[in-house]
Structures are given as C-alpha cells and as structure tokens.
C-alpha cells in the first residue's frame, strides 16, 4: 500500500463547482483534474521586471513602445482552462 501525501485547500463555491464540472468521469479525482490543467510555462515576475528596470532604466525605445501598443490592442482574455465545453 502506498502512502499518499495530501493538502487541504479552501475554494470559493464557484471555484469548486468549476473544478467539479471539469471532471471527465464521475470518479475522477480533483487531483487528476488539476494535473490535467495547463498554464503557460514562461511568465515575467515582478522581481525580473524590477531587475530589468534597474539595469537599463524605465525608458523604452519607440520600437518597444510601438510593439507594446500593438500587443495591447490585440490583447484578449486568456483561455479559460476550466470553461465547460
């Protein structure tokens, strides 16, 4: 018999309902549902951003500002990993 480590977490009712709805079959555990979810691997942390600003200052080139503006205009909400399909 294997010992399984567990953690108790608190969820808002809405989060619990979405997690429950994401089950593929009635006996699928919440752990299995969570492990199926995926999130982007690369993100910039606040610490990384702060280090960058300290290295080169908070000034952007016009090319960088234009790129940021294009990205901002094209921005959409991220895919909802828990949406019912």
trRosetta pair geometry for C-beta under 8 A, 3 or more apart (Angstrom, degrees):
i j d omega theta_ij theta_ji phi_ij phi_ji
11 15 4.2 -128 -174 89 106 118
11 16 4.6 136 101 -58 128 84
11 19 7.0 -48 -160 0 168 140
12 15 4.7 92 56 7 78 104
12 16 7.1 -145 93 -6 39 88
13 16 5.5 -54 -148 37 34 114
13 17 6.3 34 155 -20 67 105
14 17 5.9 -55 -148 35 29 111
14 18 6.5 27 154 -16 63 106
15 18 5.8 -55 -148 37 31 110
15 19 6.3 33 153 -19 65 107
16 19 5.7 -57 -149 37 30 112
16 20 6.2 30 154 -19 65 108
17 20 5.6 -53 -144 38 30 112
17 21 6.2 29 155 -19 64 108
18 21 5.7 -55 -144 39 30 111
18 22 6.4 35 154 -27 63 106
18 82 4.3 51 164 154 119 133
19 22 5.8 -56 -152 28 30 114
19 23 8.0 53 147 -40 56 83
19 30 5.7 28 161 -135 125 103
19 33 6.0 123 -168 107 78 148
19 34 7.5 -4 -138 -63 112 86
19 82 7.0 -47 -73 -137 48 129
20 23 6.3 -29 -175 -10 41 112
20 30 7.9 -37 -80 -92 57 98
21 82 7.6 90 73 174 102 89
21 84 5.7 -57 153 -86 131 101
22 33 4.9 109 102 -160 111 125
22 36 7.9 -177 153 72 116 126
22 37 7.9 5 172 -68 155 103
22 82 5.5 -74 -66 -142 131 76
23 26 6.8 76 133 -103 140 21
23 28 4.4 165 -153 62 92 115
23 33 5.8 -69 -85 -77 59 127
24 28 5.3 89 43 -40 78 157
24 33 7.9 179 -9 -96 80 84
25 28 5.2 112 56 -27 70 102
28 32 5.0 -113 -173 78 89 134
28 33 6.1 100 135 -54 116 89
29 32 4.7 103 58 3 79 98
29 33 7.2 -140 100 -3 47 84
30 33 5.4 -52 -149 36 39 114
30 34 6.2 38 154 -18 70 105
31 34 5.9 -56 -147 38 30 109
31 35 6.2 27 156 -17 65 110
32 35 5.8 -57 -144 40 29 110
32 36 6.5 34 154 -24 63 104
33 36 5.8 -57 -156 30 30 112
33 37 7.1 38 148 -30 62 98
34 37 5.7 -45 -159 16 39 116
37 81 4.9 74 -147 159 101 138
37 82 7.5 -11 -107 -67 125 80
38 81 7.0 -171 51 -124 53 131
39 81 7.3 -62 -75 -50 73 154
40 43 6.4 110 97 -56 109 89
44 48 5.1 -124 -164 82 78 129
44 49 5.6 87 149 -56 117 94
45 48 4.7 100 54 4 78 100
45 49 7.0 -142 96 -2 44 86
46 49 5.6 -55 -148 39 34 113
46 50 6.2 37 153 -21 67 106
47 50 5.7 -53 -145 36 30 112
47 51 6.4 33 154 -20 63 104
48 51 5.7 -52 -150 34 31 113
48 52 6.5 33 152 -20 64 105
49 52 5.7 -54 -152 34 32 113
49 53 6.5 30 152 -17 65 106
50 53 5.7 -54 -148 37 32 110
50 54 6.3 32 154 -19 66 106
51 54 5.7 -56 -148 37 31 111
51 55 6.3 31 154 -22 65 107
52 55 5.7 -55 -148 34 30 112
52 56 6.6 -27 173 28 65 102
53 56 7.3 -85 -138 59 22 68
53 57 6.7 -8 -171 178 60 13
53 58 5.0 17 -146 -78 106 74
56 59 7.5 -111 138 53 86 80
60 64 4.1 -123 -174 88 105 126
60 65 5.0 130 108 -55 126 83
60 68 7.3 -16 -178 -7 165 138
61 64 4.7 98 53 5 77 101
61 65 7.1 -142 95 -4 41 86
62 65 5.5 -53 -146 38 36 113
62 66 6.2 39 154 -21 67 104
63 66 5.8 -52 -147 36 29 111
63 67 6.4 30 153 -19 63 106
64 67 5.6 -53 -147 36 32 113
64 68 6.3 34 153 -19 65 105
65 68 5.7 -53 -148 37 31 112
65 69 6.3 32 153 -19 64 105
66 69 5.7 -55 -148 36 31 112
66 70 6.4 32 153 -19 65 104
67 70 5.8 -53 -150 35 31 111
67 71 6.4 30 153 -16 65 107
68 71 5.7 -56 -147 39 31 111
68 72 6.1 34 154 -23 66 107
69 72 5.6 -51 -144 35 31 113
69 73 6.5 31 156 -19 63 104
70 73 5.9 -55 -150 35 30 109
70 74 6.3 13 157 -5 65 113
71 74 6.0 -68 -145 48 29 101
71 75 6.4 56 151 -58 65 91
72 75 5.5 -27 -152 -12 32 122
77 80 7.7 13 130 -49 116 86
79 83 7.8 -103 174 8 71 125
80 83 3.8 85 95 -39 117 107
